[in-house]
Amino acid sequence: MPFLSLAQLTKHFDDFVAVQSMDLDIERGEFISLLGPSGCGKTTTLQMIAGFVTPTAGKIVLEGQDITRLRPEKRGMGVVFQSYALFPHMTVADNIGFGLEMGGMSRSERATRVGETLELVRLGGLGGRMTRELSGGQRQRVAIARALAIRPQLLLLDEPMSNLDAQLREDMHIELRNIQRHLGITTLLVTHDQVEAMTMSDRIAVMHGGKIVQLAMPFEAYERPDSPFASAFLGKTNSLRGRVVSNNARCTIVSVNEHTLHIPHGGRESTGDVHVFVRPEKLRLGDAGIGLPGQVKTRLFLGNHWMLEVQTSFGLMRVSFPNIGEVPPPEYSQVGVTWSDDDLRVLPLEVSHG
């Protein structure tokens, strides 16, 4: 039996369908991310699980118990909001202990639990400070500690790192994931940040138009997307419009601007008009006359790699060139673009999820 199960979960706001017939099973101790753009239904889903929003239809089952209509405070869940929602007039320790006090825990037990939780999030010794005296990263740790202090069955994270700068956000990805593994706590993260989802999750549920369009482990979701939307949203990609010529036992043969591509289909044959996808890091640059001819239009240095835009007969293609101490071809130079057939993905044209 799954630890948490969403069955045909649906939410309408008047005529707008925010979440549509969602099914999702989460195992105990798993870290799942709901990933998607604004308006895709991910936060509404989390709010229904937390009990802040009442579903229009469907069920939420936690450890075999139907909690669909249960009040939020009866669900035993810890929630961390984007704004952190800390009490500015309270100390760090009082913020963390607030839920414990509301639950009737004695002062001595509360002090012990708060101290343990402060150490867990690396804030030992800061319990007496006011939250307004803390940095953004420290305030986020306090919000996480407050959610963890009640020993929740389920930890819900609603865009908790969106207010942090890039370096601190990256550090917190590692730290929060380590805490989650240490405690073995089942966690659901809502985010629009692809790197965040791929860094922290056991599985990613890519959402679009109120539905899950792909549910997979991060590597699987990135390398073998189920839809054009998932391919484009999970990292950068080159999308080529083509038409299927034929299928054989191993591959789909696609014509793209009078070029013929042989794309392994893995048992998923396609017909008609299609998209062919290839990630920028899968493309390689060589001398002119080798592979697909092109001209470098833009070259950007991004630290650990270069990003080049190359004009070809397929259109403008992005090529990621790793920084290994070599400088890639300059702008306006003639180059050849090559790839492996195994790195190509073919998918039917996107169907609207609206």
Secondary structure, DSSP 4 states (H G I P E B T S, - for coil): --SEEEEEEEEEETTEEEEEEEEEEE-TT-EEEEE--TTSSHHHHHHHHHTSS--SEEEEEETTEE-TTS-GGGS-EEEE-TT----TTSBHHHHHHHHHHHTT--HHHHHHHHHHHHHHTT-TT-TTSBGGGS-HHHHHHHHHHHHHHT--SEEEEESTTTTS-HHHHHHHHHHHHHHHHHHT-EEEEEES-HHHHHHH-SEEEEEETTEEEEEE-HHHHHHS-SSHHHHHHSS--EEEEEEEEEE-SSEEEEEETTEEEEEE-TT----SEEEEEE-GGG-EEEETTSSEEEEEEEEEE-SSEEEEEEEETTEEEEEEEE-SSPPPPPTT-EEEEE--GGG-EEEEPPPP--
